[in-house]
């Protein structure tokens, strides 16, 4: 199925392109774009490891770039598209810069702050701004890429532990137990 340019799905694909940039650099594959008047005005991808900065989430980078592009910290009239539900830090920044909408791919039940774990974007009592939130846009696809990344990261970590002699190299050496 081909997405129409300007649709939520089309802009989420733009965010997914940013997520692939993160993946190519060994980062958790999360991407974001900010859209205003049907045009992408800012992009961001997760750069926590690259920049050695815990705040360098895709949303934070995209929001900062959008504020710079507009010359204003208020992002009224904008929509943030992000491949994974924003965390509390990002949700707090979103509330403060006031985009009209937030559209995300896959939810995060453990740390999501747009309805997964908590909801800072539509809190009660309300914060200084409420965003319209649309979840699940291309959610299965966004989730798949995150799951693949973490699956590969676990396998790599296990292999490193095995090479360091911290784990047996075969189940037989471990008394026939199944791997972790």
Buried (B, 14 or more C-beta within 10 A) or exposed (E): EEEEEEEBBBBBBBBBBBBBBBBEEEBBBBBBBBBBEEEBBBBBBBBBEEEEEEEBBBBBBBBBBBBEBBEEEEBEEBBBBBBBBBBBBBBBBBBBBBBBBBBBBBBBEEBBBBBBBEBBBBEEEEBEBBBEBBBBBBBEBBBEBBEEBEEEEEEEEBEEEBEEEEBEEEEEEEEEEEEE
